[in-house]
């Protein structure tokens, strides 16, 4: 795809990836993604913001074909999907420098073996004059690495936000035209990589609040012509009210756990509690991550395998522990054949979650009337807990 004009002398470059369905060998990409770079031609200096994956160099090389001079490659984030082409671009423009944060400089030297003499570092709040345009650099640590920053183009009121406000979505539209579609993609993006750092992200949201922003241009996804849409969404995801919702990731082997889950879901719904249920043998982990953003309760359903939880259930617990959602309550339901330490194992896997653990319900064999009664009681306890938070 050719470079695309955003405003006078400001261009999108990069690659729209329609076909990829997995990112970082981990994250599902149901809608593909884009790798965005941005060229700004000032009256005195020309800069490229971010430099996309090294495997995409031929794309950006062609887009830069008519750009005779490049003064700086600005690296907002050192991860390779944003920086991979920097060495090749420096070969194209031997006089160009890499402008980045001091912390990113060291990481880029380690990852890409860029010589130290190729760098210029900036401090938080420092500006760079391009002649008739001015960039201000704002440090935004832990969005989602420690070295990240964003860049604000003062005259055009554009925030180049890198991973901040990003979304994995492939589309021919340069600007957001369908906010509903982008909302889910951006929430998935936030849930999968930003949620563990939400307390720092809250501070970064406050940091950019004083800027007059007309456009937000992230390094994945579309450009936002209505910045308040995505800024307000992030405020809600970081610190908004939890929902009257129970997320139930579960796995079953011989249907005993499935019978318990089905009964339990029905009991919760009868008590006015919303449920999102995920069969871990075929679920999209991104959908599970989205559900965790604002759920008040998690209940893991698992059979017992070799005296412990099913590996898929253990993975769900591990994922929740890594993502650190704001969830308030957690419990476990399931079955076993002859014994084990399922509860102890899963409880030991969630040290990062600040949750109240509600008495689990584990029964031997296929669920009996006693099991169903215990599940009914658990549903009642959760409903009461949600009422106590004003959610029900």
C-alpha positions as CSV (number, residue, x, y, z in Angstrom):
1,X,0.0,0.0,0.0
2,X,1.2,3.5,-0.8
3,X,1.8,6.2,1.8
4,X,-1.4,7.9,2.7
5,X,-1.9,11.6,3.6
6,X,-3.2,12.4,7.0
7,X,-2.7,16.2,6.9
8,X,-0.4,18.4,4.9
9,X,3.2,16.9,5.0
10,X,2.0,14.2,7.4
11,X,1.7,10.7,6.1
12,X,0.8,7.2,7.2
13,X,3.2,4.5,6.2
14,X,3.5,0.8,7.2
15,X,1.5,-2.4,6.4
16,X,-2.1,-3.6,6.8
17,X,-1.9,-7.3,7.7
18,X,-5.2,-8.8,6.6
19,X,-4.1,-12.5,7.0
20,X,-2.2,-13.0,10.3
21,X,-4.3,-14.7,13.0
22,X,-1.7,-14.8,15.8
23,X,0.5,-12.1,17.3
24,X,3.7,-12.7,19.3
25,X,2.9,-16.4,19.0
26,X,0.3,-15.9,21.7
27,X,-2.5,-13.3,20.9
28,X,-5.3,-14.2,18.5
29,X,-5.9,-11.7,15.7
30,X,-9.5,-12.4,14.5
31,X,-9.4,-9.1,12.5
32,X,-5.8,-9.0,11.4
33,X,-3.7,-5.9,12.4
34,X,-1.7,-3.0,11.0
35,X,1.8,-1.9,11.6
36,X,1.8,1.9,11.5
37,X,4.6,4.4,10.9
38,X,4.3,8.1,10.3
39,X,6.3,10.5,8.2
40,X,6.4,14.2,9.1
41,X,8.0,16.6,6.7
42,X,8.8,19.8,8.4
43,X,10.3,22.9,6.7
44,X,13.7,22.1,8.1
45,X,13.7,18.5,9.3
46,X,11.9,15.2,8.3
47,X,11.2,12.4,10.8
48,X,9.8,8.9,10.7
49,X,7.9,7.8,13.8
50,X,8.3,4.1,14.4
51,X,9.7,1.6,11.9
52,X,7.6,-1.6,11.8
53,X,8.7,-5.2,11.8
54,X,11.9,-6.1,10.0
55,X,10.0,-8.5,7.7
56,X,8.0,-5.6,6.4
57,X,11.0,-3.6,5.3
58,X,10.2,-3.9,1.6
59,X,6.9,-2.2,2.2
60,X,8.3,0.8,4.0
61,X,11.3,1.0,1.7
62,X,8.9,1.5,-1.2
63,X,6.9,4.1,0.7
64,X,10.1,6.1,1.5
65,X,11.3,5.9,-2.2
66,X,10.7,9.6,-2.9
67,X,11.8,10.8,0.6
68,X,15.3,12.2,-0.2
69,X,16.2,13.2,3.4
70,X,15.4,11.7,6.8
71,X,16.9,13.4,9.9
72,X,15.4,11.2,12.7
73,X,13.8,7.8,13.2
74,X,11.8,8.4,16.3
75,X,11.4,5.2,18.3
76,X,8.4,5.5,20.7
77,X,8.8,1.9,21.9
78,X,11.7,-0.6,21.4
79,X,9.7,-3.7,20.8
80,X,10.5,-5.2,17.4
81,X,7.0,-4.7,15.8
82,X,7.7,-1.0,16.2
83,X,11.5,-0.9,15.7
84,X,12.5,-3.9,13.6
85,X,13.3,-1.9,10.4
86,X,15.4,0.8,12.1
87,X,18.8,-0.8,11.1
88,X,17.7,-1.0,7.4
89,X,16.3,2.6,7.4
90,X,19.6,3.8,8.9
91,X,21.3,2.1,6.0
92,X,19.1,4.0,3.6
93,X,19.7,7.3,5.4
94,X,23.3,7.2,6.9
95,X,23.0,10.7,8.4
96,X,19.8,9.9,10.3
97,X,19.7,9.5,14.1
98,X,17.5,7.4,16.2
99,X,15.7,9.6,18.7
100,X,14.3,7.8,21.8
101,X,14.3,7.7,25.6
102,X,17.4,6.8,27.5
103,X,15.9,3.6,28.6
104,X,14.8,2.6,25.1
105,X,18.3,3.3,23.8
106,X,19.8,0.5,25.8
107,X,17.0,-1.9,24.8
108,X,17.4,-1.1,21.1
109,X,21.1,-1.6,21.3
110,X,20.5,-5.0,22.8
111,X,17.7,-6.1,20.5
112,X,18.9,-4.6,17.1
113,X,22.6,-4.0,17.7
114,X,22.3,-0.4,16.7
115,X,25.6,1.4,17.5
116,X,25.5,3.9,20.3
117,X,26.7,6.7,18.1
118,X,23.4,6.5,16.1
119,X,21.3,7.7,19.1
120,X,20.0,11.0,20.3
121,X,18.0,10.7,23.6
122,X,15.3,13.1,24.9
123,X,13.9,13.8,28.3
124,X,10.3,13.9,29.3
125,X,8.7,17.1,28.0
126,X,11.5,17.9,25.6
127,X,10.7,19.3,22.2
128,X,12.1,18.9,18.7
129,X,11.7,21.6,16.1
130,X,11.1,20.5,12.6
131,X,11.0,24.1,11.4
132,X,7.3,24.9,11.0
133,X,6.3,21.9,13.2
134,X,7.1,21.0,16.7
135,X,7.1,17.6,18.4
136,X,6.9,17.3,22.2
137,X,7.8,14.0,23.8
138,X,5.8,12.7,26.7
139,X,7.1,9.7,28.7
140,X,4.4,7.1,29.3
141,X,6.1,4.2,31.1
142,X,4.5,0.8,31.2
143,X,2.4,1.3,28.1
144,X,3.3,-1.6,28.0
145,X,7.1,-1.6,28.4
146,X,9.1,0.5,30.8
147,X,10.7,2.7,28.1
148,X,7.6,3.9,26.2
149,X,6.7,7.5,25.2
150,X,4.3,9.3,23.0
151,X,4.8,12.3,20.7
152,X,2.6,15.3,20.4
153,X,2.7,17.4,17.2
154,X,1.7,20.8,18.5
155,X,0.7,22.7,15.3
156,X,-1.5,19.9,14.0
157,X,-2.7,18.6,17.4
158,X,-1.9,15.0,16.7
159,X,-0.9,12.5,19.4
160,X,1.3,9.7,18.1
161,X,0.5,7.2,20.8
162,X,2.3,4.0,19.8
163,X,0.7,1.1,21.7
164,X,-1.3,3.5,23.9
165,X,-4.9,3.4,22.4
166,X,-3.9,0.8,19.9
167,X,-6.1,-2.0,18.4
168,X,-5.5,-5.0,16.3
169,X,-7.6,-4.5,13.2
170,X,-7.0,-4.7,9.5
171,X,-9.0,-2.2,7.4
172,X,-8.7,0.0,4.3
173,X,-10.1,2.9,6.3
174,X,-7.3,5.1,7.6
175,X,-9.6,6.7,10.2
176,X,-12.0,5.1,12.6
177,X,-15.4,4.9,10.9
178,X,-17.1,2.2,13.0
179,X,-16.6,3.0,16.7
180,X,-18.5,-0.1,17.8
181,X,-16.1,-2.5,15.9
182,X,-13.1,-0.6,17.1
183,X,-14.3,-0.5,20.7
184,X,-14.1,-4.3,21.0
185,X,-10.8,-4.5,19.2
186,X,-9.3,-1.8,21.4
187,X,-10.7,-3.4,24.5
188,X,-9.2,-6.7,23.5
189,X,-5.8,-4.9,22.9
190,X,-6.1,-3.3,26.3
191,X,-7.0,-6.5,28.1
192,X,-4.3,-8.6,26.5
193,X,-1.3,-6.3,27.1
194,X,-2.2,-3.1,29.1
195,X,-4.5,-4.3,31.9
196,X,-1.6,-5.5,34.2
197,X,-0.3,-1.9,34.2
198,X,-3.6,-0.1,34.6
199,X,-2.6,1.9,37.7
200,X,0.3,3.4,35.7
201,X,-1.8,3.9,32.6
202,X,-4.3,5.9,34.8
203,X,-1.4,8.3,35.5
204,X,-0.5,8.4,31.9
205,X,-4.1,9.3,31.0
206,X,-3.9,12.2,33.5
207,X,-0.6,13.2,31.9
208,X,-2.0,13.7,28.5
209,X,-5.3,15.3,29.7
210,X,-4.0,18.8,29.4
211,X,-3.2,18.5,25.7
212,X,-5.5,19.8,22.9
213,X,-5.7,16.7,20.7
214,X,-7.6,16.5,17.4
215,X,-6.3,13.1,16.2
216,X,-4.8,10.1,18.0
217,X,-2.5,8.0,15.7
218,X,-1.5,4.7,17.3
219,X,1.0,2.2,15.9
220,X,-1.6,-0.5,15.5
221,X,-5.1,0.1,14.3
222,X,-6.8,3.2,12.9
223,X,-6.4,6.9,13.6
224,X,-9.0,8.3,15.9
225,X,-10.7,11.5,14.7
226,X,-12.7,11.7,17.9
227,X,-10.1,11.2,20.6
228,X,-12.5,11.4,23.5
229,X,-14.1,8.1,22.3
230,X,-11.0,6.1,23.0
231,X,-9.7,8.1,26.0
232,X,-13.0,7.8,27.8
233,X,-13.0,4.0,27.1
234,X,-9.6,3.6,28.6
235,X,-10.6,5.6,31.7
236,X,-13.6,3.2,32.1
237,X,-11.5,0.1,31.6
238,X,-8.8,1.3,34.1
239,X,-11.0,2.6,36.8
240,X,-14.7,2.4,35.9
241,X,-17.3,0.5,37.9
242,X,-17.2,-3.3,37.7
243,X,-20.1,-5.2,36.2
244,X,-22.6,-7.5,37.7
245,X,-20.9,-10.3,35.9
246,X,-19.4,-13.7,36.6
247,X,-16.8,-15.1,34.1
248,X,-16.7,-18.9,34.0
249,X,-13.7,-20.4,32.2
250,X,-14.2,-24.2,32.4
251,X,-13.1,-27.5,30.9
252,X,-14.9,-30.9,31.2
253,X,-13.7,-34.4,30.4
254,X,-16.6,-36.7,31.1
255,X,-19.4,-34.1,31.4
256,X,-19.6,-34.0,35.2
257,X,-18.0,-30.5,35.4
258,X,-20.2,-29.4,32.4
259,X,-23.3,-30.5,34.3
260,X,-22.2,-28.4,37.3
261,X,-21.4,-25.4,35.1
262,X,-24.8,-25.6,33.4
263,X,-26.7,-25.7,36.7
264,X,-24.6,-23.0,38.2
265,X,-25.1,-20.6,35.3
266,X,-28.8,-21.1,35.5
267,X,-28.8,-20.4,39.2
268,X,-26.8,-17.2,38.7
269,X,-29.1,-15.9,35.9
270,X,-32.2,-16.6,38.1
271,X,-30.6,-14.4,40.8
272,X,-30.0,-11.6,38.3
273,X,-26.3,-12.1,37.8
274,X,-24.9,-11.9,34.3
275,X,-22.6,-14.7,33.1
276,X,-19.9,-15.1,30.4
277,X,-19.0,-18.7,29.9
278,X,-15.9,-20.0,28.1
279,X,-15.1,-23.6,27.2
280,X,-11.4,-23.6,27.5
281,X,-10.9,-26.4,24.8
282,X,-12.0,-24.0,22.1
283,X,-12.2,-20.5,23.4
284,X,-10.4,-17.4,22.1
285,X,-8.2,-16.2,24.9
286,X,-8.7,-12.6,23.8
287,X,-12.4,-12.9,24.4
288,X,-11.7,-14.3,27.8
289,X,-9.3,-11.4,28.5
290,X,-12.0,-8.8,27.4
291,X,-14.5,-10.4,29.8
292,X,-12.0,-10.1,32.7
293,X,-11.6,-6.3,32.3
294,X,-14.7,-5.5,34.3
295,X,-16.1,-8.7,35.7
296,X,-16.8,-8.7,39.5
297,X,-16.3,-12.5,39.9
298,X,-14.3,-15.3,38.3
299,X,-15.4,-19.0,38.8
300,X,-13.1,-21.6,37.3
301,X,-14.6,-25.0,36.4
302,X,-12.4,-28.0,36.2
303,X,-12.2,-31.7,36.6
304,X,-9.3,-33.2,38.5
305,X,-6.4,-34.7,36.4
306,X,-3.6,-36.6,38.2
307,X,-4.5,-35.0,41.5
308,X,-4.6,-31.4,40.2
309,X,-6.6,-29.1,37.9
310,X,-7.0,-29.8,34.2
311,X,-4.0,-28.1,32.4
312,X,-6.5,-25.8,30.5
313,X,-8.0,-24.6,33.8
314,X,-4.5,-24.1,35.2
315,X,-3.7,-21.9,32.1
316,X,-6.9,-19.8,32.7
317,X,-5.7,-19.2,36.3
318,X,-2.2,-18.4,35.1
319,X,-3.7,-16.0,32.5
320,X,-5.9,-14.2,35.1
321,X,-2.9,-13.9,37.4
322,X,-0.7,-12.4,34.7
323,X,-3.4,-9.9,33.5
324,X,-4.4,-8.8,37.0
325,X,-8.0,-7.8,36.4
326,X,-9.9,-5.8,39.0
327,X,-12.1,-8.8,39.9
328,X,-13.2,-8.9,43.6
329,X,-14.3,-12.5,44.0
330,X,-13.1,-15.9,42.9
331,X,-14.2,-19.5,43.3
332,X,-13.7,-23.0,41.9
333,X,-16.2,-25.6,40.9
334,X,-15.6,-29.1,39.6
335,X,-15.4,-32.8,40.1
336,X,-12.9,-35.5,40.9
337,X,-12.7,-39.3,40.8
338,X,-10.6,-40.3,43.7
339,X,-9.0,-37.2,45.3
340,X,-6.4,-34.5,44.7
341,X,-5.4,-30.9,45.4
342,X,-7.2,-29.0,42.7
343,X,-8.2,-26.1,45.0
344,X,-4.8,-25.7,46.6
345,X,-3.1,-25.7,43.3
346,X,-5.3,-23.2,41.6
347,X,-5.3,-20.9,44.7
348,X,-1.5,-20.9,44.7
349,X,-1.5,-19.7,41.1
350,X,-3.2,-16.4,41.6
351,X,-1.0,-14.4,44.0
352,X,-1.4,-11.2,42.0
353,X,-5.2,-11.2,42.3
354,X,-6.6,-9.2,45.2
355,X,-9.7,-11.3,45.5
356,X,-11.8,-12.8,48.2
357,X,-11.9,-16.6,47.6
358,X,-15.4,-17.9,48.1
359,X,-15.7,-21.5,49.3
360,X,-15.2,-23.8,46.3
361,X,-17.6,-26.6,45.3
362,X,-15.9,-29.8,44.4
363,X,-17.7,-33.1,44.3
364,X,-16.8,-36.7,43.7
365,X,-18.1,-38.2,40.5
366,X,-21.2,-37.1,38.6
367,X,-22.9,-34.2,40.5
368,X,-25.6,-35.3,43.1
369,X,-28.4,-33.4,44.7
370,X,-25.9,-32.3,47.4
371,X,-23.7,-30.9,44.7
372,X,-26.5,-28.9,43.0
373,X,-27.6,-27.6,46.4
374,X,-24.0,-26.4,47.1
375,X,-23.9,-24.7,43.7
376,X,-27.2,-23.0,44.4
377,X,-25.7,-21.7,47.6
378,X,-22.6,-20.5,45.8
379,X,-24.7,-18.6,43.3
380,X,-26.6,-17.0,46.2
381,X,-23.4,-16.0,47.9
382,X,-22.1,-14.4,44.8
383,X,-25.4,-12.5,44.2
384,X,-25.2,-11.2,47.8
385,X,-21.5,-10.1,47.3
386,X,-22.5,-8.3,44.1
387,X,-25.4,-6.6,45.9
388,X,-22.9,-5.5,48.6
389,X,-20.9,-3.7,45.9
390,X,-24.0,-2.0,44.5
391,X,-23.9,-4.0,41.3
392,X,-27.2,-5.8,41.7
